[in-house]
Amino acid sequence: MKDAEKDAERVVRRWLTYALESMVAHEQELGLLDAAAGDGDHGATMVRGLRAAHAAAKAANGSAGDLLVVAGAAFADAGGGASGALLGALITTVGRGLGDGPYDLTTTTTALQAGLATITRLGKAHPGDKTLIDALQPFVDALTAQPADQPLIVAWRAALPAAVAGVAATQTMVAKRGRAAKLGERSQGHPDPGAVSLTYLLQAMSAVWDENYPS
């Protein structure tokens, strides 16, 4: 295995560790956000799914893409519910898109675009419906807008504010998908928990790079 492939594999493993730690730290917050319009289990779902994903990847061998495919399948199985299925599908699709690399901006952007298309199809949600797509779509758009020769790390950091802004925008949206849609205008007033947790996952990847490649 080439050095670049080994480095990408290490990044994925560290990302799963950081992501799990982040969800454990924010489990209660995510649960409270979800309780405002759902059953309050989103934080628990994320922790449960990521614990399974982390364990599955730890026991697996292969490229960075292979590890994400394994992690995504484990997340979907353990997470349960719509969130588990969608996030598991997202991680798995991105892993398949990355494959054996190269792990550059172009390949990563294409893989994320495929992941976004997958969960849009499965969840039948679109921007403005107050779902995780309202954070992921702006992030993918911002990443796509970066110069093609930009290092992936730099481009990722530059795209993160778009996801954060997307989360903030969900606070005033009326939910159109999931349990929250039944509340109508009463679903306004708080950010979507799925968009929040998705952004934590994106930030966890940046934290891995900050640890190894400080800006």
N, C-alpha and C positions, 0 to 999 in steps of 0.2 A: 504494500500500500504506500502511495506517494505521501510525502510530508504534508502537502496541502489537503489531501483526503483525511489523513490522521487528525490534522488540526480541525477540520470541519466536524469530524466525528466527536472530538473532545468538546467542541462548542455546543453541539446538540445535547450531549450528556450534561454539561454544565447548565445549559438552558433549562432542562427538565428539573434540575435541582433548584435553580433560582426560582423557576415558575412555581414549584411546589411550595417553597418557603414563602413566596409572596402570597399565595392563596391561603395558606395557613394563617398568615398575619392579617389577612383581610377577610377571613371567613365570616366573621360576625357582621362586618360592614355590608358585605354582599347579601347576607341573609336578611338584614334589615331592609335593604333596598328592594329585595324580591318580595318581602312580606307586604310591602305597600301595595302591590298589585298581583301577587301570586301566592305561592304556598311557603315562601321563605326558605327554600332549600337550595338556592343557587350556590351559596358559599360552600355548603356541604358537598354538593355535586362536583364542584370544581376541585375541591381537596381530594375527594374520593377518586375522581378520574385521574388526576395528576399523580396520586400515589401509585395507582395501577400502571400508568404510563411510564413513570420513573422506574418502577420495578421491572417492567417488561423490557425496557431499553437496556437496563443494567445487565440483564441476563442474556441479551442478544449480541450478535456480532454483525458486522457489515458496515456499509458506508453510512454517511450522515442521512442520506435519503432513506436507506433501509431502516435505520433506527426510528425515524419519524413515522414510517409506515407501521412498524410494530407498536410504537407508542400510541398512535392514533387509534388503532384497533383496540388496544387495551383500555384507552380512555372511554371509548364508546361503550364497551362492554360493562365497565365498572361505574361510569358516571350515571348512566340511565337517563330516561326522559329525553325531551327534545334537545336540551342543552348538551347532554352527553353525546347524542347522535350527531348533532351538527358540528360540535367542536372536534369530535373524533374524526368525522369525515374531512374537516378542514385540515387537520394535521396529517392525515393519511394522504390526501390529495397533494398537499405541498411536498410531502416526502417522495411521492411518486414522480412529481415534477422535477425535483432536485436530482433524484437518481444518484449516479456516481459523479455528478458535477459536470462542468466546472461550477464551483460555488461562488459565482460572481453576481453582480447586480442584475444582469440580463436574465440569467437562469432563475434567480430568486424571484424577480418580479413576475416572470412568466408563471412560475409555480404558484405564487400567491394569487395571481389573476385566475388561475385554474381553480384554486381553492375557493375563492370568492364566488366563482360561477357555480361551483358544486353546492355550496350552502344556500345560495340564492335559489337554485332549482329545488333543493330538498325542502327548504323552509318556506318557499314561496313568499319571501319577504323582499322588500326593496328599500332603497334609501328613503327615509322619512317615516318608516313604519315603526320606529322606536325598537330596534333590535341591535344585535352586535354588528350588523352590516353598517350601521350608521357610524361606527368607529373604524371598521375594516376598510370600507370603500374609500373614505378620504385618505387613509394611510396608503392604500395601494395606488391611488391616483397620484399622491405626492411622491411616492417611490418611483412610479413610472415617469414622472416629470423630471427626475434627476438626470443629469448628463450621463450618457451611456458609459463613459470612461471613468465615472466617479467610483471610488472604492465603495464596496458594499457597506462597510461600517459607517462611513461618512454619510452616505445616502440614507441609511436607516435612521441615524440620529436626526437628520434633517426632516425626515417624514413623520417622526413621532408627534410633533405638535399638532399635526392634522388629525391624528386619532384622538388626542386630548380634546381638541376643539369639537370633534364629532360627538364625544361623550357629553360635553357641556350642552350641545344643541339638543340632545335627546330629552333634556329636562323640561323643555316647553312643548315637546311633541305629544300627540295623542296616539297611544298604542293601537296598532292595527293587526297585530299578530299575537298569538298565545293567549294565556289567561287574562293578561292585562287589557286585551282588546275589549273585554266585556264591560270594563269600567268606563269606557268612552273618555270624556273630558276629565274625569276624575283620575285618569292615569297620568295627568300632567303634574309637574311640581317636583319631580325627582329624576335623576338620570337612570337610564336603563341598566340593570345589573349585568346583562350580557355584554353590553358595550364597555362597561367598566372593567369587567374581568378580562375581556379581549385585550384591552389596552394594557392591563397589567402583564399579560403574556408578551406583548410586544416590548414593553419596557424591560422585562426580564432578559430578553435577548440583548438589548442594549447594555444592560448591567454586566453581562458576561464579557462583552467586548470592552467595556470600561475597565473591567478588572485586568484584562490581558493587554489591551491596547489603549491606554489612557489618551484622551484627546489633548 
